[in-house]
Amino acid sequence: MAQMESRVCATCGAAGMFYGRRDVTRDFEGTPLTVPDVEGWFCNKCGEVEFAESEAAERFFEQATALQQQARNKQGAELRNQQQR
Ligand SMILES: [Zn+2]
């Protein structure tokens, strides 16, 4: 018997996870961040991502942290501009 390459989503329980590469958008403290070209398992139902390798997860969080920092800096600059007025 051939074994099906499929996974059950740990978040929503759907069995429809599939392997691929795509841009991943996540909310970090209310700021949507998109990290391009992430490799792993993707859930069609809830959008959950399971990274293929720990390396991919590290890369994702590295980029997410960098993007979050950028967003914070931008917000901080806007706040400072408002206070100066
Ligand atoms: Zn799911």
PDB file of the backbone (N, CA, C, O) and the ligand in Angstrom, with CONECT records:
HET     ZN  A 101       1
ATOM      1  N   MET A   1       0.841  -1.203   0.000  1.00  0.00           N
ATOM      2  CA  MET A   1       0.000   0.000   0.000  1.00  0.00           C
ATOM      3  C   MET A   1       0.878   1.256   0.000  1.00  0.00           C
ATOM      4  O   MET A   1       1.824   1.374   0.779  1.00  0.00           O
ATOM      5  N   ALA A   2       0.549   2.157  -0.867  1.00  0.00           N
ATOM      6  CA  ALA A   2       1.294   3.414  -0.935  1.00  0.00           C
ATOM      7  C   ALA A   2       0.852   4.331   0.192  1.00  0.00           C
ATOM      8  O   ALA A   2      -0.332   4.429   0.516  1.00  0.00           O
ATOM      9  N   GLN A   3       1.819   4.989   0.770  1.00  0.00           N
ATOM     10  CA  GLN A   3       1.482   5.915   1.842  1.00  0.00           C
ATOM     11  C   GLN A   3       1.286   7.311   1.276  1.00  0.00           C
ATOM     12  O   GLN A   3       2.088   7.795   0.477  1.00  0.00           O
ATOM     13  N   MET A   4       0.218   7.940   1.699  1.00  0.00           N
ATOM     14  CA  MET A   4      -0.083   9.290   1.234  1.00  0.00           C
ATOM     15  C   MET A   4       0.815  10.302   1.948  1.00  0.00           C
ATOM     16  O   MET A   4       1.033  10.223   3.157  1.00  0.00           O
ATOM     17  N   GLU A   5       1.329  11.252   1.168  1.00  0.00           N
ATOM     18  CA  GLU A   5       2.093  12.347   1.765  1.00  0.00           C
ATOM     19  C   GLU A   5       1.107  13.415   2.234  1.00  0.00           C
ATOM     20  O   GLU A   5       0.757  14.331   1.490  1.00  0.00           O
ATOM     21  N   SER A   6       0.679  13.278   3.456  1.00  0.00           N
ATOM     22  CA  SER A   6      -0.240  14.283   3.967  1.00  0.00           C
ATOM     23  C   SER A   6      -0.029  14.478   5.452  1.00  0.00           C
ATOM     24  O   SER A   6       0.539  13.625   6.133  1.00  0.00           O
ATOM     25  N   ARG A   7      -0.485  15.590   5.932  1.00  0.00           N
ATOM     26  CA  ARG A   7      -0.310  15.915   7.342  1.00  0.00           C
ATOM     27  C   ARG A   7      -1.602  16.450   7.920  1.00  0.00           C
ATOM     28  O   ARG A   7      -2.423  17.048   7.224  1.00  0.00           O
ATOM     29  N   VAL A   8      -1.757  16.220   9.204  1.00  0.00           N
ATOM     30  CA  VAL A   8      -2.892  16.791   9.914  1.00  0.00           C
ATOM     31  C   VAL A   8      -2.433  18.076  10.596  1.00  0.00           C
ATOM     32  O   VAL A   8      -1.391  18.116  11.250  1.00  0.00           O
ATOM     33  N   CYS A   9      -3.224  19.107  10.428  1.00  0.00           N
ATOM     34  CA  CYS A   9      -2.881  20.404  11.012  1.00  0.00           C
ATOM     35  C   CYS A   9      -3.032  20.352  12.527  1.00  0.00           C
ATOM     36  O   CYS A   9      -4.067  19.932  13.045  1.00  0.00           O
ATOM     37  N   ALA A  10      -1.993  20.780  13.227  1.00  0.00           N
ATOM     38  CA  ALA A  10      -2.015  20.750  14.695  1.00  0.00           C
ATOM     39  C   ALA A  10      -2.931  21.827  15.255  1.00  0.00           C
ATOM     40  O   ALA A  10      -3.357  21.744  16.407  1.00  0.00           O
ATOM     41  N   THR A  11      -3.237  22.838  14.447  1.00  0.00           N
ATOM     42  CA  THR A  11      -4.031  23.960  14.936  1.00  0.00           C
ATOM     43  C   THR A  11      -5.525  23.725  14.777  1.00  0.00           C
ATOM     44  O   THR A  11      -6.289  23.931  15.719  1.00  0.00           O
ATOM     45  N   CYS A  12      -5.951  23.289  13.579  1.00  0.00           N
ATOM     46  CA  CYS A  12      -7.390  23.162  13.329  1.00  0.00           C
ATOM     47  C   CYS A  12      -7.825  21.719  13.100  1.00  0.00           C
ATOM     48  O   CYS A  12      -9.023  21.448  13.028  1.00  0.00           O
ATOM     49  N   GLY A  13      -6.874  20.783  12.984  1.00  0.00           N
ATOM     50  CA  GLY A  13      -7.237  19.380  12.847  1.00  0.00           C
ATOM     51  C   GLY A  13      -7.554  18.939  11.435  1.00  0.00           C
ATOM     52  O   GLY A  13      -7.885  17.773  11.217  1.00  0.00           O
ATOM     53  N   ALA A  14      -7.462  19.855  10.452  1.00  0.00           N
ATOM     54  CA  ALA A  14      -7.724  19.491   9.063  1.00  0.00           C
ATOM     55  C   ALA A  14      -6.581  18.630   8.524  1.00  0.00           C
ATOM     56  O   ALA A  14      -5.424  18.824   8.899  1.00  0.00           O
ATOM     57  N   ALA A  15      -6.904  17.683   7.648  1.00  0.00           N
ATOM     58  CA  ALA A  15      -5.893  16.778   7.111  1.00  0.00           C
ATOM     59  C   ALA A  15      -5.325  17.278   5.794  1.00  0.00           C
ATOM     60  O   ALA A  15      -4.649  16.533   5.084  1.00  0.00           O
ATOM     61  N   GLY A  16      -5.594  18.523   5.467  1.00  0.00           N
ATOM     62  CA  GLY A  16      -5.243  19.024   4.144  1.00  0.00           C
ATOM     63  C   GLY A  16      -3.997  19.873   4.081  1.00  0.00           C
ATOM     64  O   GLY A  16      -3.943  20.837   3.317  1.00  0.00           O
ATOM     65  N   MET A  17      -2.995  19.534   4.870  1.00  0.00           N
ATOM     66  CA  MET A  17      -1.760  20.308   4.768  1.00  0.00           C
ATOM     67  C   MET A  17      -0.951  19.842   3.564  1.00  0.00           C
ATOM     68  O   MET A  17      -0.877  18.649   3.272  1.00  0.00           O
ATOM     69  N   PHE A  18      -0.348  20.800   2.875  1.00  0.00           N
ATOM     70  CA  PHE A  18       0.471  20.421   1.726  1.00  0.00           C
ATOM     71  C   PHE A  18       1.810  21.146   1.758  1.00  0.00           C
ATOM     72  O   PHE A  18       1.948  22.214   2.355  1.00  0.00           O
ATOM     73  N   TYR A  19       2.788  20.541   1.103  1.00  0.00           N
ATOM     74  CA  TYR A  19       4.154  21.044   1.128  1.00  0.00           C
ATOM     75  C   TYR A  19       4.382  22.056   0.027  1.00  0.00           C
ATOM     76  O   TYR A  19       3.903  21.879  -1.093  1.00  0.00           O
ATOM     77  N   GLY A  20       5.106  23.110   0.335  1.00  0.00           N
ATOM     78  CA  GLY A  20       5.391  24.070  -0.715  1.00  0.00           C
ATOM     79  C   GLY A  20       6.180  25.257  -0.207  1.00  0.00           C
ATOM     80  O   GLY A  20       6.683  25.276   0.916  1.00  0.00           O
ATOM     81  N   ARG A  21       6.267  26.251  -1.086  1.00  0.00           N
ATOM     82  CA  ARG A  21       6.931  27.510  -0.751  1.00  0.00           C
ATOM     83  C   ARG A  21       5.961  28.631  -1.017  1.00  0.00           C
ATOM     84  O   ARG A  21       5.314  28.664  -2.064  1.00  0.00           O
ATOM     85  N   ARG A  22       5.853  29.537  -0.093  1.00  0.00           N
ATOM     86  CA  ARG A  22       4.997  30.700  -0.335  1.00  0.00           C
ATOM     87  C   ARG A  22       5.325  31.817   0.653  1.00  0.00           C
ATOM     88  O   ARG A  22       6.078  31.631   1.608  1.00  0.00           O
ATOM     89  N   ASP A  23       4.743  32.970   0.394  1.00  0.00           N
ATOM     90  CA  ASP A  23       4.901  34.077   1.329  1.00  0.00           C
ATOM     91  C   ASP A  23       4.012  33.827   2.534  1.00  0.00           C
ATOM     92  O   ASP A  23       2.869  33.392   2.398  1.00  0.00           O
ATOM     93  N   VAL A  24       4.536  34.101   3.689  1.00  0.00           N
ATOM     94  CA  VAL A  24       3.765  33.892   4.913  1.00  0.00           C
ATOM     95  C   VAL A  24       3.513  35.242   5.580  1.00  0.00           C
ATOM     96  O   VAL A  24       4.438  36.019   5.820  1.00  0.00           O
ATOM     97  N   THR A  25       2.238  35.502   5.870  1.00  0.00           N
ATOM     98  CA  THR A  25       1.883  36.734   6.570  1.00  0.00           C
ATOM     99  C   THR A  25       1.380  36.388   7.960  1.00  0.00           C
ATOM    100  O   THR A  25       0.489  35.554   8.126  1.00  0.00           O
ATOM    101  N   ARG A  26       1.947  37.022   8.929  1.00  0.00           N
ATOM    102  CA  ARG A  26       1.548  36.791  10.314  1.00  0.00           C
ATOM    103  C   ARG A  26       1.343  38.125  11.017  1.00  0.00           C
ATOM    104  O   ARG A  26       1.929  39.141  10.641  1.00  0.00           O
ATOM    105  N   ASP A  27       0.520  38.102  12.018  1.00  0.00           N
ATOM    106  CA  ASP A  27       0.329  39.289  12.834  1.00  0.00           C
ATOM    107  C   ASP A  27       1.269  39.262  14.026  1.00  0.00           C
ATOM    108  O   ASP A  27       1.279  38.304  14.799  1.00  0.00           O
ATOM    109  N   PHE A  28       2.058  40.318  14.168  1.00  0.00           N
ATOM    110  CA  PHE A  28       2.893  40.449  15.349  1.00  0.00           C
ATOM    111  C   PHE A  28       2.452  41.703  16.099  1.00  0.00           C
ATOM    112  O   PHE A  28       2.692  42.824  15.649  1.00  0.00           O
ATOM    113  N   GLU A  29       1.813  41.504  17.231  1.00  0.00           N
ATOM    114  CA  GLU A  29       1.306  42.615  18.039  1.00  0.00           C
ATOM    115  C   GLU A  29       0.487  43.583  17.196  1.00  0.00           C
ATOM    116  O   GLU A  29       0.630  44.800  17.308  1.00  0.00           O
ATOM    117  N   GLY A  30      -0.372  43.023  16.352  1.00  0.00           N
ATOM    118  CA  GLY A  30      -1.283  43.843  15.563  1.00  0.00           C
ATOM    119  C   GLY A  30      -0.705  44.351  14.260  1.00  0.00           C
ATOM    120  O   GLY A  30      -1.412  44.988  13.480  1.00  0.00           O
ATOM    121  N   THR A  31       0.578  44.080  14.003  1.00  0.00           N
ATOM    122  CA  THR A  31       1.191  44.512  12.758  1.00  0.00           C
ATOM    123  C   THR A  31       1.369  43.323  11.827  1.00  0.00           C
ATOM    124  O   THR A  31       2.100  42.388  12.156  1.00  0.00           O
ATOM    125  N   PRO A  32       0.713  43.340  10.666  1.00  0.00           N
ATOM    126  CA  PRO A  32       0.878  42.225   9.736  1.00  0.00           C
ATOM    127  C   PRO A  32       2.250  42.259   9.075  1.00  0.00           C
ATOM    128  O   PRO A  32       2.652  43.272   8.503  1.00  0.00           O
ATOM    129  N   LEU A  33       2.962  41.139   9.161  1.00  0.00           N
ATOM    130  CA  LEU A  33       4.298  41.041   8.580  1.00  0.00           C
ATOM    131  C   LEU A  33       4.321  39.925   7.553  1.00  0.00           C
ATOM    132  O   LEU A  33       3.810  38.835   7.809  1.00  0.00           O
ATOM    133  N   THR A  34       4.909  40.186   6.389  1.00  0.00           N
ATOM    134  CA  THR A  34       5.014  39.173   5.353  1.00  0.00           C
ATOM    135  C   THR A  34       6.471  38.782   5.155  1.00  0.00           C
ATOM    136  O   THR A  34       7.319  39.628   4.870  1.00  0.00           O
ATOM    137  N   VAL A  35       6.751  37.500   5.310  1.00  0.00           N
ATOM    138  CA  VAL A  35       8.090  36.986   5.033  1.00  0.00           C
ATOM    139  C   VAL A  35       8.004  36.151   3.752  1.00  0.00           C
ATOM    140  O   VAL A  35       7.263  35.168   3.714  1.00  0.00           O
ATOM    141  N   PRO A  36       8.747  36.522   2.704  1.00  0.00           N
ATOM    142  CA  PRO A  36       8.628  35.846   1.419  1.00  0.00           C
ATOM    143  C   PRO A  36       9.361  34.511   1.374  1.00  0.00           C
ATOM    144  O   PRO A  36      10.359  34.306   2.065  1.00  0.00           O
ATOM    145  N   ASP A  37       8.840  33.607   0.541  1.00  0.00           N
ATOM    146  CA  ASP A  37       9.553  32.388   0.158  1.00  0.00           C
ATOM    147  C   ASP A  37       9.868  31.487   1.349  1.00  0.00           C
ATOM    148  O   ASP A  37      11.021  31.106   1.552  1.00  0.00           O
ATOM    149  N   VAL A  38       8.852  31.146   2.133  1.00  0.00           N
ATOM    150  CA  VAL A  38       9.028  30.250   3.269  1.00  0.00           C
ATOM    151  C   VAL A  38       8.684  28.824   2.827  1.00  0.00           C
ATOM    152  O   VAL A  38       7.662  28.591   2.182  1.00  0.00           O
ATOM    153  N   GLU A  39       9.562  27.871   3.187  1.00  0.00           N
ATOM    154  CA  GLU A  39       9.338  26.481   2.806  1.00  0.00           C
ATOM    155  C   GLU A  39       8.780  25.698   3.985  1.00  0.00           C
ATOM    156  O   GLU A  39       9.272  25.798   5.109  1.00  0.00           O
ATOM    157  N   GLY A  40       7.733  24.909   3.701  1.00  0.00           N
ATOM    158  CA  GLY A  40       7.166  24.099   4.770  1.00  0.00           C
ATOM    159  C   GLY A  40       5.792  23.550   4.396  1.00  0.00           C
ATOM    160  O   GLY A  40       5.417  23.515   3.224  1.00  0.00           O
ATOM    161  N   TRP A  41       5.052  23.122   5.419  1.00  0.00           N
ATOM    162  CA  TRP A  41       3.703  22.593   5.227  1.00  0.00           C
ATOM    163  C   TRP A  41       2.701  23.699   5.511  1.00  0.00           C
ATOM    164  O   TRP A  41       2.804  24.427   6.499  1.00  0.00           O
ATOM    165  N   PHE A  42       1.723  23.803   4.609  1.00  0.00           N
ATOM    166  CA  PHE A  42       0.734  24.867   4.735  1.00  0.00           C
ATOM    167  C   PHE A  42      -0.662  24.272   4.860  1.00  0.00           C
ATOM    168  O   PHE A  42      -1.021  23.339   4.142  1.00  0.00           O
ATOM    169  N   CYS A  43      -1.439  24.823   5.777  1.00  0.00           N
ATOM    170  CA  CYS A  43      -2.815  24.367   5.961  1.00  0.00           C
ATOM    171  C   CYS A  43      -3.748  25.227   5.121  1.00  0.00           C
ATOM    172  O   CYS A  43      -3.738  26.456   5.205  1.00  0.00           O
ATOM    173  N   ASN A  44      -4.557  24.546   4.304  1.00  0.00           N
ATOM    174  CA  ASN A  44      -5.519  25.248   3.452  1.00  0.00           C
ATOM    175  C   ASN A  44      -6.633  25.885   4.261  1.00  0.00           C
ATOM    176  O   ASN A  44      -7.205  26.900   3.862  1.00  0.00           O
ATOM    177  N   LYS A  45      -6.934  25.285   5.394  1.00  0.00           N
ATOM    178  CA  LYS A  45      -8.117  25.684   6.137  1.00  0.00           C
ATOM    179  C   LYS A  45      -7.869  26.913   7.006  1.00  0.00           C
ATOM    180  O   LYS A  45      -8.610  27.893   6.927  1.00  0.00           O
ATOM    181  N   CYS A  46      -6.826  26.863   7.833  1.00  0.00           N
ATOM    182  CA  CYS A  46      -6.624  27.955   8.792  1.00  0.00           C
ATOM    183  C   CYS A  46      -5.368  28.765   8.501  1.00  0.00           C
ATOM    184  O   CYS A  46      -5.125  29.779   9.155  1.00  0.00           O
ATOM    185  N   GLY A  47      -4.555  28.329   7.514  1.00  0.00           N
ATOM    186  CA  GLY A  47      -3.373  29.107   7.161  1.00  0.00           C
ATOM    187  C   GLY A  47      -2.168  28.834   8.039  1.00  0.00           C
ATOM    188  O   GLY A  47      -1.171  29.552   7.966  1.00  0.00           O
ATOM    189  N   GLU A  48      -2.249  27.805   8.867  1.00  0.00           N
ATOM    190  CA  GLU A  48      -1.130  27.453   9.739  1.00  0.00           C
ATOM    191  C   GLU A  48       0.074  27.000   8.909  1.00  0.00           C
ATOM    192  O   GLU A  48      -0.086  26.387   7.854  1.00  0.00           O
ATOM    193  N   VAL A  49       1.274  27.304   9.393  1.00  0.00           N
ATOM    194  CA  VAL A  49       2.502  26.901   8.710  1.00  0.00           C
ATOM    195  C   VAL A  49       3.334  26.018   9.617  1.00  0.00           C
ATOM    196  O   VAL A  49       3.565  26.346  10.781  1.00  0.00           O
ATOM    197  N   GLU A  50       3.787  24.886   9.072  1.00  0.00           N
ATOM    198  CA  GLU A  50       4.743  24.042   9.792  1.00  0.00           C
ATOM    199  C   GLU A  50       6.028  24.072   8.993  1.00  0.00           C
ATOM    200  O   GLU A  50       6.048  23.642   7.840  1.00  0.00           O
ATOM    201  N   PHE A  51       7.085  24.564   9.577  1.00  0.00           N
ATOM    202  CA  PHE A  51       8.316  24.736   8.816  1.00  0.00           C
ATOM    203  C   PHE A  51       8.973  23.397   8.527  1.00  0.00           C
ATOM    204  O   PHE A  51       8.948  22.477   9.344  1.00  0.00           O
ATOM    205  N   ALA A  52       9.571  23.315   7.320  1.00  0.00           N
ATOM    206  CA  ALA A  52      10.184  22.067   6.879  1.00  0.00           C
ATOM    207  C   ALA A  52      11.417  21.741   7.713  1.00  0.00           C
ATOM    208  O   ALA A  52      11.645  20.587   8.077  1.00  0.00           O
ATOM    209  N   GLU A  53      12.204  22.759   8.009  1.00  0.00           N
ATOM    210  CA  GLU A  53      13.428  22.560   8.779  1.00  0.00           C
ATOM    211  C   GLU A  53      13.517  23.636   9.847  1.00  0.00           C
ATOM    212  O   GLU A  53      12.940  24.714   9.710  1.00  0.00           O
ATOM    213  N   SER A  54      14.242  23.332  10.906  1.00  0.00           N
ATOM    214  CA  SER A  54      14.410  24.333  11.962  1.00  0.00           C
ATOM    215  C   SER A  54      15.109  25.563  11.392  1.00  0.00           C
ATOM    216  O   SER A  54      14.905  26.683  11.862  1.00  0.00           O
ATOM    217  N   GLU A  55      15.931  25.340  10.379  1.00  0.00           N
ATOM    218  CA  GLU A  55      16.624  26.441   9.723  1.00  0.00           C
ATOM    219  C   GLU A  55      15.621  27.421   9.101  1.00  0.00           C
ATOM    220  O   GLU A  55      15.783  28.638   9.193  1.00  0.00           O
ATOM    221  N   ALA A  56      14.596  26.872   8.477  1.00  0.00           N
ATOM    222  CA  ALA A  56      13.566  27.703   7.855  1.00  0.00           C
ATOM    223  C   ALA A  56      12.810  28.494   8.916  1.00  0.00           C
ATOM    224  O   ALA A  56      12.471  29.659   8.704  1.00  0.00           O
ATOM    225  N   ALA A  57      12.549  27.865  10.048  1.00  0.00           N
ATOM    226  CA  ALA A  57      11.854  28.547  11.140  1.00  0.00           C
ATOM    227  C   ALA A  57      12.704  29.689  11.678  1.00  0.00           C
ATOM    228  O   ALA A  57      12.201  30.778  11.955  1.00  0.00           O
ATOM    229  N   GLU A  58      13.987  29.428  11.821  1.00  0.00           N
ATOM    230  CA  GLU A  58      14.901  30.463  12.313  1.00  0.00           C
ATOM    231  C   GLU A  58      14.931  31.642  11.353  1.00  0.00           C
ATOM    232  O   GLU A  58      14.890  32.802  11.763  1.00  0.00           O
ATOM    233  N   ARG A  59      15.005  31.321  10.062  1.00  0.00           N
ATOM    234  CA  ARG A  59      15.036  32.372   9.043  1.00  0.00           C
ATOM    235  C   ARG A  59      13.760  33.205   9.109  1.00  0.00           C
ATOM    236  O   ARG A  59      13.786  34.431   8.997  1.00  0.00           O
ATOM    237  N   PHE A  60      12.643  32.499   9.293  1.00  0.00           N
ATOM    238  CA  PHE A  60      11.363  33.192   9.362  1.00  0.00           C
ATOM    239  C   PHE A  60      11.337  34.154  10.545  1.00  0.00           C
ATOM    240  O   PHE A  60      10.969  35.319  10.394  1.00  0.00           O
ATOM    241  N   PHE A  61      11.724  33.670  11.717  1.00  0.00           N
ATOM    242  CA  PHE A  61      11.630  34.512  12.905  1.00  0.00           C
ATOM    243  C   PHE A  61      12.649  35.642  12.868  1.00  0.00           C
ATOM    244  O   PHE A  61      12.412  36.730  13.391  1.00  0.00           O
ATOM    245  N   GLU A  62      13.791  35.361  12.237  1.00  0.00           N
ATOM    246  CA  GLU A  62      14.801  36.398  12.053  1.00  0.00           C
ATOM    247  C   GLU A  62      14.215  37.551  11.236  1.00  0.00           C
ATOM    248  O   GLU A  62      14.311  38.717  11.621  1.00  0.00           O
ATOM    249  N   GLN A  63      13.614  37.204  10.116  1.00  0.00           N
ATOM    250  CA  GLN A  63      13.040  38.214   9.228  1.00  0.00           C
ATOM    251  C   GLN A  63      11.841  38.884   9.880  1.00  0.00           C
ATOM    252  O   GLN A  63      11.647  40.093   9.756  1.00  0.00           O
ATOM    253  N   ALA A  64      11.041  38.087  10.573  1.00  0.00           N
ATOM    254  CA  ALA A  64       9.870  38.648  11.245  1.00  0.00           C
ATOM    255  C   ALA A  64      10.297  39.649  12.309  1.00  0.00           C
ATOM    256  O   ALA A  64       9.684  40.707  12.457  1.00  0.00           O
ATOM    257  N   THR A  65      11.350  39.313  13.051  1.00  0.00           N
ATOM    258  CA  THR A  65      11.857  40.213  14.085  1.00  0.00           C
ATOM    259  C   THR A  65      12.377  41.501  13.465  1.00  0.00           C
ATOM    260  O   THR A  65      12.142  42.591  13.987  1.00  0.00           O
ATOM    261  N   ALA A  66      13.092  41.367  12.338  1.00  0.00           N
ATOM    262  CA  ALA A  66      13.633  42.539  11.653  1.00  0.00           C
ATOM    263  C   ALA A  66      12.496  43.434  11.150  1.00  0.00           C
ATOM    264  O   ALA A  66      12.553  44.657  11.282  1.00  0.00           O
ATOM    265  N   LEU A  67      11.471  42.814  10.574  1.00  0.00           N
ATOM    266  CA  LEU A  67      10.331  43.577  10.063  1.00  0.00           C
ATOM    267  C   LEU A  67       9.582  44.256  11.212  1.00  0.00           C
ATOM    268  O   LEU A  67       9.127  45.394  11.096  1.00  0.00           O
ATOM    269  N   GLN A  68       9.469  43.529  12.315  1.00  0.00           N
ATOM    270  CA  GLN A  68       8.779  44.070  13.489  1.00  0.00           C
ATOM    271  C   GLN A  68       9.529  45.282  14.030  1.00  0.00           C
ATOM    272  O   GLN A  68       8.924  46.276  14.432  1.00  0.00           O
ATOM    273  N   GLN A  69      10.861  45.182  14.033  1.00  0.00           N
ATOM    274  CA  GLN A  69      11.698  46.277  14.500  1.00  0.00           C
ATOM    275  C   GLN A  69      11.493  47.508  13.619  1.00  0.00           C
ATOM    276  O   GLN A  69      11.380  48.630  14.113  1.00  0.00           O
ATOM    277  N   GLN A  70      11.446  47.279  12.308  1.00  0.00           N
ATOM    278  CA  GLN A  70      11.197  48.370  11.364  1.00  0.00           C
ATOM    279  C   GLN A  70       9.859  49.040  11.652  1.00  0.00           C
ATOM    280  O   GLN A  70       9.751  50.266  11.667  1.00  0.00           O
ATOM    281  N   ALA A  71       8.844  48.213  11.881  1.00  0.00           N
ATOM    282  CA  ALA A  71       7.504  48.736  12.149  1.00  0.00           C
ATOM    283  C   ALA A  71       7.501  49.548  13.438  1.00  0.00           C
ATOM    284  O   ALA A  71       6.865  50.598  13.526  1.00  0.00           O
ATOM    285  N   ARG A  72       8.222  49.044  14.434  1.00  0.00           N
ATOM    286  CA  ARG A  72       8.311  49.750  15.722  1.00  0.00           C
ATOM    287  C   ARG A  72       8.984  51.103  15.543  1.00  0.00           C
ATOM    288  O   ARG A  72       8.513  52.119  16.054  1.00  0.00           O
ATOM    289  N   ASN A  73      10.098  51.099  14.805  1.00  0.00           N
ATOM    290  CA  ASN A  73      10.831  52.347  14.582  1.00  0.00           C
ATOM    291  C   ASN A  73       9.946  53.374  13.892  1.00  0.00           C
ATOM    292  O   ASN A  73       9.960  54.559  14.226  1.00  0.00           O
ATOM    293  N   LYS A  74       9.175  52.894  12.921  1.00  0.00           N
ATOM    294  CA  LYS A  74       8.279  53.772  12.168  1.00  0.00           C
ATOM    295  C   LYS A  74       7.215  54.357  13.094  1.00  0.00           C
ATOM    296  O   LYS A  74       6.954  55.560  13.082  1.00  0.00           O
ATOM    297  N   GLN A  75       6.606  53.481  13.895  1.00  0.00           N
ATOM    298  CA  GLN A  75       5.581  53.925  14.834  1.00  0.00           C
ATOM    299  C   GLN A  75       6.150  54.929  15.821  1.00  0.00           C
ATOM    300  O   GLN A  75       5.520  55.939  16.133  1.00  0.00           O
ATOM    301  N   GLY A  76       7.375  54.634  16.319  1.00  0.00           N
ATOM    302  CA  GLY A  76       8.021  55.512  17.278  1.00  0.00           C
ATOM    303  C   GLY A  76       8.268  56.889  16.679  1.00  0.00           C
ATOM    304  O   GLY A  76       8.056  57.902  17.344  1.00  0.00           O
ATOM    305  N   ALA A  77       8.714  56.933  15.425  1.00  0.00           N
ATOM    306  CA  ALA A  77       8.986  58.189  14.749  1.00  0.00           C
ATOM    307  C   ALA A  77       7.693  58.987  14.585  1.00  0.00           C
ATOM    308  O   ALA A  77       7.671  60.204  14.770  1.00  0.00           O
ATOM    309  N   GLU A  78       6.616  58.279  14.236  1.00  0.00           N
ATOM    310  CA  GLU A  78       5.325  58.955  14.066  1.00  0.00           C
ATOM    311  C   GLU A  78       4.843  59.534  15.384  1.00  0.00           C
ATOM    312  O   GLU A  78       4.319  60.647  15.430  1.00  0.00           O
ATOM    313  N   LEU A  79       5.024  58.761  16.469  1.00  0.00           N
ATOM    314  CA  LEU A  79       4.614  59.237  17.789  1.00  0.00           C
ATOM    315  C   LEU A  79       5.407  60.476  18.182  1.00  0.00           C
ATOM    316  O   LEU A  79       4.849  61.442  18.705  1.00  0.00           O
ATOM    317  N   ARG A  80       6.724  60.441  17.925  1.00  0.00           N
ATOM    318  CA  ARG A  80       7.562  61.579  18.276  1.00  0.00           C
ATOM    319  C   ARG A  80       7.154  62.819  17.482  1.00  0.00           C
ATOM    320  O   ARG A  80       7.123  63.929  18.015  1.00  0.00           O
ATOM    321  N   ASN A  81       6.841  62.613  16.199  1.00  0.00           N
ATOM    322  CA  ASN A  81       6.414  63.739  15.370  1.00  0.00           C
ATOM    323  C   ASN A  81       5.136  64.365  15.900  1.00  0.00           C
ATOM    324  O   ASN A  81       4.976  65.585  15.892  1.00  0.00           O
ATOM    325  N   GLN A  82       4.220  63.507  16.365  1.00  0.00           N
ATOM    326  CA  GLN A  82       2.951  64.015  16.890  1.00  0.00           C
ATOM    327  C   GLN A  82       3.178  64.819  18.164  1.00  0.00           C
ATOM    328  O   GLN A  82       2.542  65.850  18.382  1.00  0.00           O
ATOM    329  N   GLN A  83       4.100  64.331  19.008  1.00  0.00           N
ATOM    330  CA  GLN A  83       4.333  64.995  20.290  1.00  0.00           C
ATOM    331  C   GLN A  83       5.001  66.357  20.106  1.00  0.00           C
ATOM    332  O   GLN A  83       4.819  67.266  20.916  1.00  0.00           O
ATOM    333  N   GLN A  84       5.779  66.482  19.025  1.00  0.00           N
ATOM    334  CA  GLN A  84       6.500  67.731  18.809  1.00  0.00           C
ATOM    335  C   GLN A  84       5.570  68.862  18.349  1.00  0.00           C
ATOM    336  O   GLN A  84       5.909  70.041  18.455  1.00  0.00           O
ATOM    337  N   ARG A  85       4.417  68.490  17.847  1.00  0.00           N
ATOM    338  CA  ARG A  85       3.518  69.518  17.343  1.00  0.00           C
ATOM    339  C   ARG A  85       2.793  70.246  18.472  1.00  0.00           C
ATOM    340  O   ARG A  85       1.994  71.146  18.213  1.00  0.00           O
TER     341      ARG A  85
HETATM  342 ZN    ZN A 101      -5.221  24.262   9.978  1.00  0.00          ZN2+
END
